[in-house]
């Protein structure tokens, strides 16, 4: 069912701030797992970290290790948003601010839409278009052909 209850810029930015804090925590946890895994591989002799001060130095200065580690963290962040947007239409920040992402018919967005939305969001700057859009859509919502709505307080 289509909605005409679209969020204000303030509400969007509130959810963005909450999600920023959550994704930082998720990436810290994922980073710890990556460092622990690299340390384990080093202690087993599978990777050679000689010539580096420690595991952190190896992961930041070794060309393939730094690319692999950065790619891993980007994949974690993309997976986080894609999973929540496609399954429930909400991240935890959006849930706190009573927002949901959906197609205009009320169905959940597809993974392709989530990836388009992430690629065009400019780390949240796309939300600055929302106050000037007819349906208060952000740039990323327009590009992904989806909408963000405000849920009723009862939900």
C-alpha positions as a Markdown table, in Angstrom:
| # | Residue | x | y | z |
|---|---|---|---|---|
| 1 | Unk | 0.0 | 0.0 | 0.0 |
| 2 | Unk | 1.5 | 3.3 | -1.0 |
| 3 | Unk | 2.1 | 5.9 | 1.6 |
| 4 | Unk | 2.2 | 9.7 | 1.6 |
| 5 | Unk | 3.8 | 9.9 | 5.1 |
| 6 | Unk | 7.4 | 10.8 | 4.1 |
| 7 | Unk | 10.1 | 11.6 | 6.6 |
| 8 | Unk | 11.6 | 15.0 | 7.3 |
| 9 | Unk | 15.3 | 15.7 | 6.8 |
| 10 | Unk | 15.7 | 15.8 | 10.6 |
| 11 | Unk | 14.2 | 12.3 | 11.0 |
| 12 | Unk | 16.4 | 11.0 | 8.1 |
| 13 | Unk | 19.5 | 12.5 | 9.7 |
| 14 | Unk | 18.6 | 11.1 | 13.1 |
| 15 | Unk | 18.4 | 7.6 | 11.7 |
| 16 | Unk | 21.6 | 8.2 | 9.8 |
| 17 | Unk | 23.4 | 9.2 | 13.0 |
| 18 | Unk | 22.1 | 6.1 | 14.8 |
| 19 | Unk | 23.1 | 3.8 | 12.0 |
| 20 | Unk | 26.6 | 5.5 | 11.7 |
| 21 | Unk | 27.2 | 4.6 | 15.4 |
| 22 | Unk | 26.0 | 1.1 | 14.8 |
| 23 | Unk | 28.1 | 0.5 | 11.7 |
| 24 | Unk | 31.2 | 1.8 | 13.5 |
| 25 | Unk | 30.6 | -0.8 | 16.2 |
| 26 | Unk | 30.0 | -3.6 | 13.6 |
| 27 | Unk | 33.2 | -2.6 | 11.8 |
| 28 | Unk | 35.2 | -2.6 | 15.0 |
| 29 | Unk | 34.0 | -6.1 | 15.8 |
| 30 | Unk | 34.7 | -7.2 | 12.2 |
| 31 | Unk | 38.1 | -5.6 | 12.4 |
| 32 | Unk | 38.9 | -7.5 | 15.6 |
| 33 | Unk | 37.9 | -10.7 | 13.9 |
| 34 | Unk | 40.1 | -9.9 | 10.9 |
| 35 | Unk | 43.1 | -9.1 | 13.1 |
| 36 | Unk | 42.6 | -12.2 | 15.2 |
| 37 | Unk | 42.4 | -14.4 | 12.1 |
| 38 | Unk | 45.5 | -12.8 | 10.6 |
| 39 | Unk | 47.4 | -13.3 | 13.9 |
| 40 | Unk | 46.2 | -17.0 | 14.0 |
| 41 | Unk | 47.4 | -17.5 | 10.4 |
| 42 | Unk | 50.8 | -15.9 | 11.3 |
| 43 | Unk | 51.2 | -18.1 | 14.4 |
| 44 | Unk | 50.5 | -21.2 | 12.3 |
| 45 | Unk | 53.2 | -20.1 | 9.8 |
| 46 | Unk | 50.6 | -19.7 | 6.9 |
| 47 | Unk | 51.5 | -16.1 | 6.4 |
| 48 | Unk | 54.9 | -14.5 | 7.0 |
| 49 | Unk | 54.8 | -11.3 | 9.1 |
| 50 | Unk | 58.6 | -10.9 | 9.6 |
| 51 | Unk | 59.8 | -7.5 | 8.7 |
| 52 | Unk | 56.7 | -5.9 | 10.2 |
| 53 | Unk | 56.4 | -4.5 | 13.7 |
| 54 | Unk | 53.2 | -6.4 | 14.5 |
| 55 | Unk | 50.0 | -7.7 | 12.9 |
| 56 | Unk | 48.5 | -4.2 | 12.5 |
| 57 | Unk | 51.7 | -3.0 | 10.7 |
| 58 | Unk | 51.5 | -6.0 | 8.4 |
| 59 | Unk | 47.8 | -5.5 | 7.6 |
| 60 | Unk | 48.3 | -1.8 | 6.9 |
| 61 | Unk | 51.6 | -1.9 | 4.9 |
| 62 | Unk | 51.5 | -5.3 | 3.1 |
| 63 | Unk | 49.9 | -4.5 | -0.3 |
| 64 | Unk | 47.7 | -7.6 | -0.6 |
| 65 | Unk | 46.9 | -7.8 | 3.1 |
| 66 | Unk | 45.7 | -4.1 | 3.2 |
| 67 | Unk | 43.6 | -4.5 | 0.1 |
| 68 | Unk | 42.0 | -7.8 | 1.4 |
| 69 | Unk | 41.4 | -6.3 | 4.8 |
| 70 | Unk | 39.8 | -3.1 | 3.4 |
| 71 | Unk | 37.7 | -5.2 | 1.0 |
| 72 | Unk | 36.5 | -7.3 | 3.9 |
| 73 | Unk | 35.4 | -4.3 | 5.9 |
| 74 | Unk | 33.6 | -2.8 | 2.9 |
| 75 | Unk | 31.8 | -6.1 | 2.3 |
| 76 | Unk | 30.7 | -6.2 | 5.9 |
| 77 | Unk | 29.2 | -2.7 | 5.7 |
| 78 | Unk | 27.5 | -3.4 | 2.4 |
| 79 | Unk | 26.1 | -6.7 | 3.8 |
| 80 | Unk | 24.8 | -5.0 | 6.9 |
| 81 | Unk | 22.7 | -2.4 | 5.1 |
| 82 | Unk | 21.6 | -4.8 | 2.3 |
| 83 | Unk | 20.5 | -7.4 | 4.7 |
| 84 | Unk | 18.4 | -5.1 | 6.9 |
| 85 | Unk | 16.9 | -3.1 | 4.0 |
| 86 | Unk | 15.9 | -6.2 | 2.1 |
| 87 | Unk | 14.6 | -8.3 | 5.0 |
| 88 | Unk | 12.8 | -5.8 | 7.3 |
| 89 | Unk | 13.1 | -2.6 | 5.3 |
| 90 | Unk | 14.8 | -1.1 | 8.4 |
| 91 | Unk | 18.1 | -0.8 | 10.0 |
| 92 | Unk | 18.3 | -0.4 | 13.7 |
| 93 | Unk | 18.5 | 3.4 | 13.4 |
| 94 | Unk | 15.6 | 3.5 | 11.1 |
| 95 | Unk | 13.6 | 1.4 | 13.5 |
| 96 | Unk | 14.3 | 3.8 | 16.3 |
| 97 | Unk | 13.1 | 6.7 | 14.2 |
| 98 | Unk | 10.1 | 4.7 | 12.9 |
| 99 | Unk | 11.2 | 4.7 | 9.3 |
| 100 | Unk | 10.9 | 2.0 | 6.7 |
| 101 | Unk | 12.4 | 1.6 | 3.2 |
| 102 | Unk | 10.2 | 0.0 | 0.6 |
| 103 | Unk | 9.0 | -0.1 | -3.0 |
| 104 | Unk | 6.0 | 2.2 | -3.8 |
| 105 | Unk | 3.7 | -0.9 | -3.6 |
| 106 | Unk | 4.9 | -1.6 | 0.0 |
| 107 | Unk | 7.1 | -4.6 | -0.9 |
| 108 | Unk | 10.7 | -4.9 | 0.4 |
| 109 | Unk | 13.4 | -3.6 | -1.8 |
| 110 | Unk | 15.6 | -6.0 | -3.8 |
| 111 | Unk | 19.3 | -6.5 | -3.2 |
| 112 | Unk | 20.0 | -4.7 | -6.5 |
| 113 | Unk | 18.1 | -1.7 | -5.2 |
| 114 | Unk | 20.0 | -1.8 | -1.9 |
| 115 | Unk | 23.3 | -1.8 | -3.8 |
| 116 | Unk | 22.2 | 1.1 | -6.0 |
| 117 | Unk | 21.0 | 3.0 | -2.9 |
| 118 | Unk | 24.4 | 2.5 | -1.2 |
| 119 | Unk | 26.4 | 3.5 | -4.3 |
| 120 | Unk | 24.4 | 6.7 | -4.7 |
| 121 | Unk | 24.0 | 7.8 | -1.1 |
| 122 | Unk | 27.3 | 9.7 | -0.9 |
| 123 | Unk | 27.6 | 8.7 | 2.8 |
| 124 | Unk | 24.3 | 10.3 | 3.6 |
| 125 | Unk | 24.7 | 13.5 | 1.7 |
| 126 | Unk | 21.9 | 12.3 | -0.7 |
| 127 | Unk | 19.5 | 13.0 | 2.1 |
| 128 | Unk | 20.0 | 16.8 | 1.6 |
| 129 | Unk | 17.8 | 16.6 | -1.6 |
| 130 | Unk | 14.8 | 15.3 | 0.4 |
| 131 | Unk | 13.4 | 18.6 | 1.5 |
| 132 | Unk | 13.3 | 19.8 | -2.1 |
| 133 | Unk | 11.8 | 16.7 | -3.6 |
| 134 | Unk | 8.0 | 16.5 | -4.2 |
| 135 | Unk | 7.7 | 13.2 | -2.2 |
| 136 | Unk | 10.6 | 14.1 | 0.1 |
| 137 | Unk | 12.8 | 11.5 | -1.5 |
| 138 | Unk | 16.5 | 11.5 | -1.1 |
| 139 | Unk | 18.8 | 11.2 | -4.1 |
| 140 | Unk | 19.5 | 7.5 | -3.3 |
| 141 | Unk | 15.8 | 6.7 | -3.0 |
| 142 | Unk | 15.2 | 8.3 | -6.5 |
| 143 | Unk | 18.1 | 6.4 | -8.0 |
| 144 | Unk | 17.1 | 3.0 | -6.4 |
| 145 | Unk | 13.4 | 3.6 | -7.2 |
| 146 | Unk | 12.2 | 3.1 | -3.7 |
| 147 | Unk | 10.8 | 5.3 | -0.9 |
| 148 | Unk | 11.3 | 5.8 | 2.8 |
| 149 | Unk | 8.1 | 6.2 | 4.9 |
| 150 | Unk | 7.3 | 7.1 | 8.4 |
| 151 | Unk | 5.5 | 4.3 | 10.2 |
| 152 | Unk | 2.5 | 4.7 | 12.5 |
| 153 | Unk | 3.3 | 5.0 | 16.1 |
| 154 | Unk | 1.4 | 1.8 | 16.8 |
| 155 | Unk | 3.9 | -0.3 | 14.7 |
